[in-house]
């Protein structure tokens, strides 16, 4: 899926206090328990609904600034739209 450079792994290991390879192999619940036990702050998850957070959508989509692949092909071919 992805790879991390050794320096990144070293920095992450220093930050979380456990080797990256061990942390990656923990399941989700064990990760939360580890963070809650050894972290300075507890894990907190946002509730499903929060009235203070509202998505307004993608501004590019609202301004109709996305191009279809046909439009891109026409522009690359030098045709006018």
N, C-alpha and C positions, 0 to 999 in steps of 0.2 A: 504494500500500500504506500508507504513512505519510509524514508530512512533519515536518521539524524546524524549529523556530524559528531565526531568524538567530543569536540569542545562543547557542543550543545548538550550532549549527554552528561558531561562533567558538570556543567553549570546547573542543569536540572537536578542532578543527583545531590549537589551541594544545597540547592534550594529546598528540596523535599526531604532531605536527610536519609535517603535510602538509594541504593543503586538503581539506575533507570531500568535495567533488565528485570530486577525483582518487582519494581513498581508496575511495570507494564504487564507482568504476568498475574497481578492481583485481579480478582473479579471486582465488579462495581461496588458491591457492599463492603468488601475488604478495603478498597480505596477510601471510601467514606469514613470507615472506622479508623483507618490509619491517619487520615487528615485531621479528624476530630481529636484523636488522642495526642498527636505530636505537633499539630499546627498551632499557630498563635490565635487564630480565629476559627470558629466552627463553620462547617459547610452550611450554606443557606441557599435554598432554592426558592425562586419566585413562585407565588401562587399562580394557579392557572389564569385567573382573571385579575387584572390590576387596572383600575380606572385611571390611574396616573399615567399609564403607558398606553399610547395609542399609535398605531401604525397609520401612516398617511400614504402608504404605497410608494412606488418607485417614481421619483420626479421625472426621469427620462420617459417612462411610460405615459405619465400624465401629459407631458409636452409633446408626445408623439415623435420622439427622437430616435426610436429604434427603426432599423431598416430590415426588410425581409431579405432573404437570400437572393430572391429574384432582383430586388432593387440593387443589391450589392453587385451582382453579376452584370447588370446593365451599366452601372457606373464604371466598373472595371473594364467593360468592353467599350466605353466611351459613348454610350448611348445616353440621350437625354431622358429624364424622367418626366 
